[in-house]
Amino acid sequence: MIGGLDAPGWRLPHPAERVRWKALSERTTPFVGPDWERVIGSLGHRSQVLVTGDPEVTGVLPLTFRRSRIFGKSLVSVPAAG
């Protein structure tokens, strides 16, 4: 869990939910899917995804930890912004 974040309804995805998570991203936007998480990792960023919904994944919150000499440390949903 990132920084002790404990929001009701949001949780780390179980490995078995990866298929449902990918299906949701294919219906909405690829920027929240497991493939995008790998892209972010390849750029050297640490990322974590939180999901909501039971039994179906109905929401995804991708979070990326960034370090910047100008802005310091930050946790962002879209690492290319700001």
Summary of the structure (lengths in Angstrom):
residues: 82
radius of gyration: 13.0
end to end distance: 23.7
largest distance: 41.8
contacts: 195
relative contact order: 0.19
helix: 30%
strand: 28%
